[in-house]
Each structure stands twice: as C-alpha cells, then as structure tokens.
Amino acid sequence: MPESSSALGSLLERAASGNCTFSPAERALFMACEFWVAVETRVLVRHLGADPAESIRYQGLVFGAIGAQGVSRALVSALREYAACAGPPARRRCLDLLQERLAGTQEPVDFLIAELADRLGMSAPTHVARAASIAAIRRLA
C-alpha cells in the first residue's frame, strides 16, 4: 500500500492546488488507488456503495490493463456472481467473498499501481523503496 499511497498523494496534492482536471489515465489511477486501499483496509463493501456493479466492472478493466490479471478475473467473476444473486443478503455475501479473494491475492498490486504512476510521470518511490516493497510482498506470500 505505500507505493499506491504515494501515487495517490501526488494526485491529491494537485487537486488541493486547484488544478482538478485529470486525464482519463490519472482518473483511473486515482480510482485504482482508492479501490485498492479499500481492499487492503477491508472496507471494500462500504467503498462500493449501494450499486457496486459499475465500479466492479470498471475496476476489472483497470486492473487488467495494469497487469493484475488475477484481480481482474476475480472482479469479472464477482460481477457475474453478483448479477445472479437474489436479494440483498446474497449480494452482500458475494461482495464479502470478493473482499476476501482480493485481500488474499498474490499479485503485487501496489507495485503495479506505482508502475502506472511512473508511466504517467507522477512521483513514486525510488527503486530502492520499490525493491523493499517487492521483498515484503514476497515474504507475505
């Protein structure tokens, strides 16, 4: 989460300065950061709100584009499962299961988000900090 937090911080600083016009790629980065922070802090269901389908669909595309194919597949699968659910309790269980699937991913999502920030020319941690983050992710795996 530290790497994606750094990328998000750069966007927030721009927004605070009054320059709130973001490119579609910057908006995708911002939303991916927000989404992944919600996963990591285990508040995804609350983050998705009352109508999560559109957000799940969008995030499936974004995470696939940054190289988090497992996360993308989990989101696409959850979208299908969510659509097939009958009633709010079943939908809540579906979203809770999605939270668990995503929180347990072995993919270096934080690193992939930071790479997107780099490609967009935004500040991101140094290569030394990245290497430390990758090592930490591998130790958790």
N, C-alpha and C positions, 0 to 999 in steps of 0.2 A: 503494500500500500504506500510506502514512502515515495516511490517513483511516480506513481499516478497522482499522488497528492501534490508533488512538486509541479507537475504539468497543470493541474487544476489551479494551483496557486497563481501561476502566470496568467491564466485566463481571468481569474478573479481580480487580480491587480489591474488588468486592462479595463475590466468592467467598472471598477471603482474609480478609475481616472476619467470616466465619462465616455470613453470610446467603446460603446457597447455593440458595435457592428461586428459580427463574427461571420466568417466564411462557413459554408456547409461542413467543411472538414473540421474546423475549430468547434463548431456546434456538436459534431459527432464525438470529438474528443471530450468535450465538457460532459456530455451526456453519458459517455462510457465511463468516465471517472466517477460521476455521481452514482451510476448504476453499480459499479464495482465496489465502491465504498459501502453502499447499501448491502451488498452481498457479504463483504468482509465483516461488517458490524452487525450482521444478522437482522437487518431491518428491511429486507427486500420486499416483503409483503406490504408493509406500510408505504414504502417508497413507490411501489407500483400503483397504489391508489385503488379507486373503485372500479376502474375499467383498464385492467393491465394488458389486454391483448395487443394493442397498438405498440406499446412500449416494448413488449417481449418480441414482437415481430421486427421492430426497428433495431433493437439490440442484437438480435440474431444476425442481421445483416452486417452491423458494425463489427461485431466480434469475429465474424467470418472474414471480413475484409482485413482485419489487423493480424490474422493468423491464428486466432484462438478457435480452431475448428471444433474441438470438443465442446467448448462453451456454446458455440453457435448451434451445434447439433442438439445439445441439451435444451436450448431455447426453442428451437423449431419443434422438437418433440413435445415440450411442455405446452406450446401453443396448440398443438393438435389435441393433447390430453385435456387442456383447459376448455376447448371448444366442445368436447364430448361430455363434459361434466354436467350433471343435472343438479342445479341448485347451488346456493352459496356455500354450504358446508363442504361439498365435494370440490368446489373450486378453490376454497381455502386450503384444503388438503393438497391439492395439486400444486399450489403456489408454495406451500411449506416444503413439499418434496423437491421442487425446483431449487429453493434456497439451499437445501442440503446437498443436492447434486453439485451446484455451482461452488459452494463453500469447500467441497471436497475435491475440486479439480486439481490435477497435477500440472496443468498448463501454467506457464509463467505470465499470467495475465497482466500483472503490474508492469513487468518488463515490456510486454508488447504495447501497452498503453504509452509507456515512456518512449518507445521507439517511434510511435506515431507523433508524439510531441516533438521529437527530434526532427522528423521529416517535415513537420510544419514550421520548423525554425524556432520553436519555443524553448525556453530554458528547461533543462532536465539535468539530473545529477550527472556528475562526472563518470567516466568509465570505471574508476576505482569503486565508486559507490554502486554502480551497476553490478560489478563483479561480486561485491559483497551481498547484494540483494539476490543475485542468482544463486550464490552459495547457500544463503539462508533458505531459499525456496527448495533447493535440493535436499537440505538437511531435514526439512519438514516432510518431504515426500517419502 
